[in-house]
Amino acid sequence: MSDFDFHRRLSAVEREINKLKDGYQELDSVVDPKGWIGESFELLDKDVEEVKQEISQLRQEVNGKLDAILQYLTGMNKN
């Protein structure tokens, strides 16, 4: 094997190693909890908590209105 062939082959191996490193880093950033998957779960949790709070507020409003309606219809106070 000549020097030229050796250097060409060495260069090809270096390129392949760099491709593998880049692929590993990309995969690591996707799977890593600090990557975009972890970020999406955090945003999803935040949205779910906001919806829960809105539902809780609506439930309290509805309960208050229902109490007022029942008091009006029955003439009885809750206490």
C-alpha positions in Angstrom: 0.0 0.0 0.0 1.4 3.4 -1.0 1.5 6.4 1.2 -1.2 8.0 -1.0 -3.5 5.1 -0.5 -2.8 5.0 3.2 -3.6 8.7 3.7 -6.7 8.4 1.5 -8.0 5.5 3.6 -7.1 7.3 6.8 -9.0 10.3 5.7 -12.0 8.1 4.9 -11.9 6.5 8.3 -11.7 10.0 10.0 -14.8 11.1 8.0 -16.7 8.0 9.1 -15.7 8.6 12.8 -16.8 12.2 12.6 -20.2 11.1 11.1 -20.6 8.7 14.0 -19.8 11.4 16.5 -22.2 13.8 15.0 -25.0 11.1 14.9 -24.3 10.2 18.5 -24.5 13.9 19.6 -27.8 14.3 17.7 -29.2 11.2 19.3 -28.0 12.2 22.7 -29.7 15.6 22.4 -33.0 14.0 21.4 -33.0 11.3 24.1 -31.5 13.5 26.8 -34.2 14.7 29.2 -32.8 18.2 28.7 -33.3 17.9 25.0 -36.4 18.7 23.0 -38.4 15.6 24.2 -37.9 16.6 27.9 -38.8 20.2 27.0 -42.0 19.1 25.3 -43.0 17.1 28.4 -42.4 20.1 30.6 -44.5 22.3 28.3 -47.3 19.7 28.3 -47.3 19.5 32.1 -47.5 23.3 32.3 -50.5 23.2 29.9 -52.2 20.5 31.9 -51.8 22.4 35.1 -53.3 25.5 33.5 -56.3 23.5 32.3 -56.8 22.0 35.8 -56.8 25.5 37.3 -59.3 26.7 34.8 -61.6 23.7 35.4 -61.3 24.3 39.2 -62.3 27.9 38.8 -65.2 27.0 36.6 -66.4 24.3 39.0 -66.4 26.9 41.8 -68.4 29.3 39.7 -70.9 26.7 38.7 -71.3 25.5 42.3 -71.9 29.0 43.5 -74.5 29.6 40.8 -76.2 26.3 41.6 -76.3 27.2 45.3 -78.0 30.5 44.4 -80.5 28.8 42.1 -81.3 26.2 44.8 -81.8 28.9 47.4 -84.1 30.8 45.1 -86.1 27.7 44.2 -86.4 26.3 47.7 -86.2 29.4 49.8 -83.8 27.6 52.1 -80.5 28.9 53.1 -77.5 26.5 52.9 -76.6 27.3 56.6 
